Amino acid sequence: MFKDKKPLSDVAIELDTKSIAVLDYYNDYIMLTRMNVIIKIYNELKSDFPLFLHLNNRIKKESLNIIQYA
């Protein structure tokens, strides 16, 4: 149902469950779908993944962002 973009209220009604349970299910769904993106990124980077992590940490440490250089 989440994949079909049904409203959370419709999911709660259809499953006949409390809203807090639906929110937990939705949170799990979001986490699972985002994990797929992380796996794709990792597979693209493979041996360069440590460099990617290093650059990411450096960007955070230096507080860099796109707006500064746009």
Stockholm file with secondary structure:
# STOCKHOLM 1.0

chainA/1-70         MFKDKKPLSDVAIELDTKSIAVLDYYNDYIMLTRMNVIIKIYNELKSDFPLFLHLNNRIKKESLNIIQYA
#=GR chainA/1-70 SS CTTTTCCHHHHHHHHTCCHHHHHHHHHHHHHHHHHHHHHHHHHHHGGGHHHHHHHHHHHHHTTCCHHHHC
#=GC SS_cons        CTTTTCCHHHHHHHHTCCHHHHHHHHHHHHHHHHHHHHHHHHHHHGGGHHHHHHHHHHHHHTTCCHHHHC
//
